[in-house]
């Protein structure tokens, strides 16, 4: 197995096109991690780290930012504004049919929608920058600043966020696909040594059995993630217009068990953390009723609470169905099969084919959505087992890392296959 992996990467490195993509991706990620450690001015970093160490919510946010939030670098906002803009536009596609039709026009339509999302990211980053400043100032992390200094600090955070998004677009265009997810992956990988070191430091000899069980479960989880990501429901397809020696030519329609990938996790995290952030922001107000309500809101949506995990699970399930409905339209597939003379055995072309594909897709998406939700809330069950302080060391982080690695492997494999086809055509 290990030798096969080495051979695979050796073939990838020996292919100039793949080597170029890997080199560009590594270069952009290195630049991203370097800029992520450039601190913003006017922030008490030691007080900020103490604040983050005592808050599971902020620790979770810092994990997904790759440590840029606890260090309060110029990229403190990270790519969160772009994710928020993506959620807004995904919802708008259901409200505005013309926007959904534009997105389905192919590469041109998707480029236009992505351009609109980038434009919407700027005001969202500005609002999040203002909110972050007031949140940290109420906690005593940022001292009272002059108006010009406040404008400079918020402008720095907005510029850092736009720079991070631009780097993600560079990776998408010139490196591997889905550069935004790859930046999140890079941030998680960068944080893992620190989190593992903190976890190891609190382990006692009496905990060795628990740690062994945890590691065994972690290996099983990785195997399940790979299995679910690669699982495909093959719907048989026959083509009436093409005859072969054995009769009708047969093929199949691959329906992935998890069509949405890690997108539902990222969207759900962005929304489920909002109540706690609002609660922390309003907790220091002078109005006792608002402060009491904010405290209760923070306690209810604490990352270790039952309500938080239920909401997190339901949001992941909902976003999985939502994103799958946008990314995969059974009507388009049914129309394409009808035009090419394809049909599902026992199912009439057209409306019945569409309904059948929708029925199968809804059933397998339910399995994938429940799996994603369970993986995401696993840390709450395991944190008390070995005393892990950072909640994100569990399923969510592993899911994103494994999914991005699988996507990277698939893209490299497709590039190698295309290279072999080109060589055969030249012969």
ROGU-187155 format. One record per residue (C-alpha): residue number from 1; x, z, y. Coordinates in pm, 1 decimal. Layout:
BEGIN
   vexro         xx         zz         yy
     NUM          X          Z          Y
...
END
This chain:
BEGIN
   vexro         xx         zz         yy
       1        0.0        0.0        0.0
       2      272.1       99.2      247.0
       3      476.1     -210.1      160.6
       4      170.8     -430.5      224.2
       5      126.7     -273.7      566.8
       6      491.6     -339.5      649.8
       7      458.8     -701.8      535.1
       8      147.4     -745.2      748.8
       9      318.0     -623.0     1065.3
      10      630.9     -823.5      978.9
      11      418.2    -1140.0      963.6
      12      252.0    -1044.0     1290.5
      13      586.2     -989.4     1462.4
      14      721.5    -1319.4     1332.7
      15      428.6    -1508.6     1492.0
      16      508.5    -1583.2     1859.5
      17      147.0    -1571.8     1980.5
      18       74.7    -1237.0     1816.2
      19      409.9    -1095.4     1924.3
      20      332.9    -1193.5     2283.4
      21       -7.9    -1020.5     2274.0
      22      141.4     -704.1     2126.6
      23      423.7     -703.0     2381.4
      24      185.8     -746.4     2677.5
      25      -46.4     -474.9     2544.6
      26      242.0     -231.3     2494.1
      27      380.2     -309.0     2839.9
      28       44.3     -248.8     3013.3
      29      -18.9       70.8     2816.4
      30      328.8      200.9     2905.2
      31      261.5      126.6     3273.1
      32      -78.1      296.1     3246.6
      33       69.7      611.7     3094.4
      34      346.4      615.5     3355.0
      35      105.3      586.6     3648.5
      36     -122.8      843.4     3484.5
      37      143.6     1109.2     3542.9
      38      183.2     1041.0     3915.4
      39       19.3     1349.9     4074.8
      40     -222.4     1332.8     4364.2
      41     -134.4     1534.0     4673.8
      42     -301.9     1857.4     4782.4
      43     -392.5     1997.7     4438.8
      44     -282.0     2327.1     4283.6
      45     -190.0     2197.7     3938.0
      46     -131.2     2543.5     3786.1
      47     -475.6     2665.8     3897.6
      48     -624.9     2342.0     3767.9
      49     -468.7     2386.9     3423.1
      50     -597.3     2746.5     3407.5
      51     -944.3     2620.3     3494.0
      52     -930.4     2356.0     3220.8
      53     -793.9     2594.6     2959.1
      54    -1095.9     2822.8     3006.7
      55    -1360.2     2548.3     2994.8
      56    -1441.7     2354.9     2674.5
      57    -1632.1     2100.9     2885.9
      58    -1337.0     2024.8     3113.3
      59    -1100.4     2019.5     2814.5
      60    -1321.9     1755.4     2652.7
      61    -1324.3     1550.6     2973.8
      62     -947.2     1579.9     2999.8
      63     -907.5     1464.3     2640.7
      64    -1094.4     1139.5     2707.4
      65     -901.3     1086.2     3029.4
      66     -572.7     1111.9     2839.4
      67     -456.2     1420.8     3030.7
      68     -490.7     1258.0     3373.5
      69     -763.0     1501.3     3483.5
      70     -579.1     1827.0     3403.7
      71     -267.8     1693.1     3577.7
      72     -491.7     1546.2     3850.8
      73     -294.9     1226.3     3873.6
      74     -393.3      934.6     4091.6
      75     -589.7      813.3     3786.4
      76     -788.0     1134.6     3755.4
      77    -1117.5      944.1     3739.4
      78     -979.9      707.4     3477.3
      79    -1221.6      440.9     3356.5
      80    -1525.1      670.5     3373.9
      81    -1679.2      485.7     3675.0
      82    -1660.3      157.1     3484.3
      83    -1828.8      315.9     3182.4
      84    -2105.1      447.3     3409.7
      85    -2148.8       99.6     3559.1
      86    -2165.7      -46.1     3207.0
      87    -2443.8      196.9     3112.8
      88    -2639.0      106.7     3426.9
      89    -2611.3     -266.5     3359.7
      90    -2703.4     -225.0     2993.6
      91    -3024.3      -53.1     3109.3
      92    -3085.5     -315.3     3377.7
      93    -3077.4     -589.4     3114.6
      94    -3402.2     -449.5     2977.2
      95    -3558.6     -415.6     3321.5
      96    -3439.5     -750.0     3463.1
      97    -3492.1    -1034.1     3210.0
      98    -3291.0    -1281.8     3420.5
      99    -2984.0    -1056.5     3391.6
     100    -3023.1    -1046.3     3013.8
     101    -3057.1    -1424.7     2999.7
     102    -2746.4    -1460.2     3214.9
     103    -2551.2    -1238.5     2975.4
     104    -2659.5    -1456.2     2681.0
     105    -2545.8    -1781.9     2841.2
     106    -2210.8    -1748.3     2671.3
     107    -1871.1    -1690.9     2823.8
     108    -1981.1    -1791.8     3175.0
     109    -2275.0    -1549.3     3180.8
     110    -2074.1    -1260.9     3038.9
     111    -1801.6    -1322.2     3296.2
     112    -2055.8    -1307.2     3578.7
     113    -2212.4     -985.4     3447.2
     114    -1867.6     -827.8     3408.1
     115    -1791.7     -926.4     3766.1
     116    -2110.5     -753.4     3883.7
     117    -2012.0     -443.7     3685.2
     118    -1669.4     -433.9     3848.2
     119    -1830.7     -460.7     4191.4
     120    -2069.0     -176.8     4105.8
     121    -1777.1       33.4     3980.8
     122    -1636.0       73.9     4331.5
     123    -1927.0      271.4     4486.1
     124    -1968.0      468.0     4162.7
     125    -1598.4      562.4     4171.5
     126    -1640.8      666.5     4533.9
     127    -1934.3      894.4     4448.5
     128    -1751.9     1043.1     4148.8
     129    -1441.5     1097.7     4360.5
     130    -1643.9     1287.7     4621.3
     131    -1814.4     1491.2     4348.8
     132    -1481.3     1573.8     4181.9
     133    -1333.2     1689.2     4512.2
     134    -1622.9     1922.9     4593.8
     135    -1633.1     2054.6     4236.2
     136    -1263.5     2144.8     4238.3
     137    -1274.2     2278.3     4593.9
     138    -1553.6     2519.8     4500.2
     139    -1336.3     2640.9     4210.0
     140    -1043.6     2708.7     4443.0
     141     -824.0     2439.4     4289.2
     142     -814.1     2227.7     4603.6
     143     -766.4     2417.5     4931.5
     144     -954.1     2334.8     5251.0
     145     -825.5     1999.0     5373.8
     146     -851.9     1808.4     5695.6
     147    -1103.1     1519.7     5696.9
     148     -822.3     1263.7     5695.4
     149     -660.8     1434.7     5393.5
     150     -997.0     1438.8     5212.3
     151    -1043.6     1065.7     5276.2
     152     -688.7      998.7     5156.1
     153     -738.7     1202.8     4836.6
     154    -1070.8     1037.8     4748.4
     155     -931.8      692.4     4831.8
     156     -637.0      762.8     4601.4
     157     -869.7      856.2     4314.8
     158    -1084.9      544.6     4368.8
     159     -777.7      320.3     4385.0
     160     -638.6      479.9     4067.6
     161     -966.2      419.6     3884.9
     162     -977.4       53.9     3991.0
     163     -612.9       16.8     3886.0
     164     -695.9      156.6     3541.8
     165     -986.0      -88.6     3506.5
     166     -762.1     -377.2     3614.5
     167     -507.0     -276.8     3348.7
     168     -782.7     -272.2     3089.1
     169     -890.3     -622.8     3193.9
     170     -527.7     -738.9     3165.0
     171     -515.2     -615.8     2806.5
     172     -845.7     -789.8     2729.0
     173     -732.9    -1121.1     2877.6
     174     -368.5    -1140.7     2772.6
     175     -333.0     -879.8     2498.5
     176     -567.4     -741.6     2235.6
     177     -943.1     -751.4     2278.7
     178    -1146.0     -475.6     2446.4
     179     -873.6     -334.5     2670.9
     180    -1094.4      -51.1     2803.2
     181    -1134.7       93.6     2453.3
     182     -762.4       48.4     2396.7
     183     -681.4      255.2     2707.2
     184     -905.8      534.7     2577.3
     185     -726.3      502.5     2243.7
     186     -387.1      530.3     2416.9
     187     -499.6      840.3     2605.6
     188     -620.6     1008.8     2285.6
     189     -299.1      928.1     2101.0
     190      -96.7     1065.9     2392.8
     191     -291.1     1393.5     2380.1
     192     -287.7     1441.8     2002.1
     193       67.9     1587.9     1975.9
     194      -16.9     1852.3     2236.0
     195     -348.2     1939.5     2068.3
     196     -190.6     1955.1     1722.4
     197       91.4     2173.8     1858.3
     198     -159.7     2413.1     2015.6
     199     -356.3     2428.4     1690.6
     200      -46.9     2491.5     1478.4
     201       66.9     2772.0     1708.4
     202     -245.1     2979.9     1633.7
     203     -241.8     2926.9     1255.5
     204     -155.6     3234.1     1046.2
     205      -51.3     3245.4      678.6
     206     -402.4     3358.1      583.8
     207     -540.2     3035.1      730.3
     208     -339.3     2796.4      510.5
     209     -626.7     2743.1      266.6
     210     -867.5     2667.7      553.2
     211     -617.3     2425.4      704.4
     212     -576.0     2250.3      370.4
     213     -952.9     2213.1      335.4
     214     -973.4     2085.9      693.6
     215     -701.9     1824.9      632.8
     216     -875.1     1711.7      313.0
     217    -1202.9     1674.4      501.7
     218    -1019.9     1486.0      779.1
     219     -881.4     1236.3      524.8
     220    -1230.3     1190.1      379.3
     221    -1371.8     1136.8      729.5
     222    -1113.4      867.7      802.4
     223    -1203.2      697.0      475.4
     224    -1574.6      712.4      558.1
     225    -1514.4      572.7      906.9
     226    -1322.6      279.3      760.7
     227    -1594.5      224.9      500.2
     228    -1879.2      230.6      755.8
     229    -1693.5        6.6     1000.4
     230    -1621.6     -250.7      730.2
     231    -1958.7     -224.8      552.9
     232    -2164.5     -546.6      569.7
     233    -2514.2     -627.7      448.1
     234    -2498.4     -985.7      317.2
     235    -2827.3    -1169.7      367.3
     236    -2826.1    -1484.7      146.1
     237    -2865.1    -1817.9      327.8
     238    -2938.7    -2160.2      176.5
     239    -2894.4    -2492.9      356.8
     240    -3143.1    -2764.3      264.9
     241    -2962.4    -3049.4      439.8
     242    -2637.2    -3016.9      246.9
     243    -2636.0    -3092.2     -123.5
     244    -2361.6    -2997.6     -362.3
     245    -2308.8    -3066.8     -728.7
     246    -2489.0    -2744.6     -816.9
     247    -2780.6    -2794.8     -576.3
     248    -2830.8    -2628.5     -239.9
     249    -2524.4    -2499.1      -60.6
     250    -2533.2    -2119.8      -34.3
     251    -2383.5    -1884.5      218.9
     252    -2472.2    -1545.6      362.5
     253    -2547.0    -1385.7      698.1
     254    -2320.2    -1081.1      753.7
     255    -2497.2     -787.8      919.1
     256    -2254.6     -505.6      996.3
     257    -2366.9     -151.4      930.4
     258    -2219.4      -50.3     1265.4
     259    -2272.9     -336.5     1508.5
     260    -2198.7     -127.2     1818.3
     261    -1856.0       13.7     1727.1
     262    -1744.4      306.5     1944.1
     263    -1953.0      204.6     2248.3
     264    -2241.4      449.2     2171.6
     265    -1994.0      738.8     2151.0
     266    -1842.6      654.5     2489.7
     267    -2184.9      607.8     2652.8
     268    -2327.5      926.9     2499.9
     269    -2029.7     1138.4     2612.1
     270    -2073.3     1010.4     2967.2
     271    -2438.2     1122.4     2979.5
     272    -2433.0     1443.2     2777.2
     273    -2163.9     1595.4     2999.7
     274    -2361.8     1539.1     3321.1
     275    -2578.7     1856.9     3303.1
     276    -2274.9     2081.3     3255.9
     277    -2091.2     1910.5     3540.3
     278    -2393.4     1953.4     3769.5
     279    -2420.8     2316.2     3662.5
     280    -2056.4     2385.3     3742.8
     281    -2090.4     2208.5     4075.7
     282    -2395.9     2414.4     4180.4
     283    -2275.6     2740.7     4029.0
     284    -2086.9     2849.2     4340.9
     285    -2369.7     2794.2     4590.3
     286    -2486.2     3080.0     4810.3
     287    -2847.7     3046.2     4693.8
     288    -2888.5     3296.6     4406.0
     289    -3175.4     3107.0     4242.1
     290    -2984.4     2778.2     4234.9
     291    -2670.2     2957.7     4114.0
     292    -2865.3     3128.0     3834.1
     293    -3025.5     2798.4     3730.8
     294    -2683.9     2630.1     3734.9
     295    -2537.4     2904.7     3514.6
     296    -2817.5     2866.5     3260.3
     297    -2775.0     2488.4     3263.2
     298    -2402.9     2526.0     3198.0
     299    -2465.6     2766.4     2910.8
     300    -2733.9     2549.0     2751.3
     301    -2518.7     2235.1     2763.3
     302    -2194.2     2402.8     2663.8
     303    -2014.2     2175.3     2413.2
     304    -2044.6     2447.7     2147.7
     305    -2419.1     2498.3     2193.3
     306    -2696.3     2375.5     1966.7
     307    -2881.5     2194.8     2246.9
     308    -2569.0     2005.4     2349.2
     309    -2502.4     1882.4     1996.4
     310    -2865.5     1782.3     1937.2
     311    -2873.5     1586.0     2263.9
     312    -2535.0     1432.7     2183.2
     313    -2657.3     1325.1     1838.7
     314    -2982.6     1176.8     1970.6
     315    -2804.4      991.6     2252.4
     316    -2562.7      834.3     2004.0
     317    -2849.1      722.3     1779.4
     318    -3039.7      583.5     2078.0
     319    -2740.8      402.9     2225.4
     320    -2653.0      256.0     1884.1
     321    -2996.1       94.0     1859.7
     322    -2989.1       -1.4     2227.1
     323    -2649.6     -170.0     2216.8
     324    -2724.1     -340.7     1883.7
     325    -3043.4     -491.5     2029.2
     326    -2840.2     -642.4     2312.9
     327    -2539.2     -756.1     2112.4
     328    -2736.3     -904.9     1821.0
     329    -3063.3    -1090.8     1879.3
     330    -3251.1    -1179.6     1554.9
     331    -3451.5    -1445.1     1741.9
     332    -3135.2    -1636.5     1836.6
     333    -3007.5    -1611.4     1479.0
     334    -3339.5    -1733.8     1336.6
     335    -3349.7    -2027.5     1582.2
     336    -2989.0    -2118.7     1496.1
     337    -3066.1    -2116.1     1122.7
     338    -3371.9    -2334.3     1179.1
     339    -3172.2    -2589.6     1378.6
     340    -2901.3    -2613.7     1113.4
     341    -3144.2    -2636.0      822.3
     342    -3066.9    -2287.8      691.6
     343    -3322.1    -2047.8      547.3
     344    -3341.7    -1714.2      368.2
     345    -3478.1    -1752.3       13.3
     346    -3844.8    -1650.1        3.3
     347    -3870.1    -1627.1      384.4
     348    -4016.8    -1900.3      603.5
     349    -3799.8    -2025.7      890.8
     350    -3888.9    -1918.2     1243.7
     351    -4091.8    -1604.3     1312.0
     352    -4079.5    -1466.7      956.9
     353    -3701.4    -1507.5      947.6
     354    -3671.1    -1326.2     1279.6
     355    -3892.1    -1040.6     1157.7
     356    -3700.4    -1011.9      830.0
     357    -3361.9     -999.2     1003.0
     358    -3499.2     -737.4     1247.1
     359    -3630.4     -531.3      955.9
     360    -3297.0     -536.0      772.4
     361    -3099.6     -475.9     1092.3
     362    -3310.5     -172.2     1189.2
     363    -3264.3      -15.8      846.7
     364    -2887.2      -53.5      831.1
     365    -2847.6       43.5     1198.6
     366    -3024.6      372.3     1123.9
     367    -2758.6      455.9      864.5
     368    -2476.5      360.7     1100.7
     369    -2630.6      551.9     1393.6
     370    -2678.9      871.9     1191.6
     371    -2322.0      847.1     1064.6
     372    -2184.4      807.4     1418.5
     373    -2389.7     1104.2     1537.4
     374    -2274.7     1329.8     1254.2
     375    -1911.0     1234.0     1305.4
     376    -1937.1     1311.5     1677.5
     377    -2078.7     1663.8     1634.1
     378    -1842.9     1766.4     1351.7
     379    -1596.8     1947.7     1586.2
     380    -1859.3     2211.1     1667.9
     381    -1872.9     2306.5     1299.6
     382    -1497.0     2309.0     1247.2
     383    -1362.7     2470.1     1563.6
     384    -1430.3     2825.3     1442.6
     385    -1277.1     2749.2     1102.6
     386     -916.8     2714.7     1220.1
     387     -952.0     2817.6     1583.9
     388     -908.7     2476.8     1743.0
     389     -947.4     2514.2     2118.7
     390     -997.9     2147.3     2196.6
     391    -1327.9     2013.2     2063.8
     392    -1223.6     1650.3     2078.5
     393     -967.6     1681.7     1801.0
     394    -1250.5     1623.7     1557.7
     395    -1474.8     1333.7     1473.6
     396    -1507.2     1162.1     1810.6
     397    -1133.6     1123.3     1866.1
     398    -1073.3     1017.3     1505.2
     399    -1360.7      768.6     1522.9
     400    -1226.3      601.4     1836.9
     401     -869.5      589.2     1704.7
     402     -966.2      447.3     1364.6
     403    -1212.5      196.2     1513.9
     404     -959.6       63.8     1766.2
     405     -692.7       36.0     1496.7
     406     -934.2     -159.7     1275.4
     407    -1024.0     -392.4     1563.8
     408     -655.1     -446.2     1637.8
     409     -583.4     -521.0     1272.3
     410     -873.5     -767.7     1251.0
     411     -760.1     -950.7     1562.7
     412     -400.9     -977.8     1439.0
     413     -529.8    -1104.2     1104.0
     414     -747.8    -1367.4     1276.5
     415     -448.8    -1483.0     1481.6
     416     -240.6    -1515.9     1164.6
     417     -517.6    -1714.7      992.5
     418     -544.5    -1950.3     1291.0
     419     -167.4    -1996.7     1282.8
     420     -181.0    -2094.0      914.5
     421     -460.5    -2343.2      984.2
     422     -258.2    -2499.5     1264.0
     423       39.7    -2537.2     1032.8
     424     -173.2    -2708.8      766.9
     425     -326.3    -2944.6     1024.2
     426       18.3    -3046.1     1149.5
     427      121.1    -3132.5      795.3
END
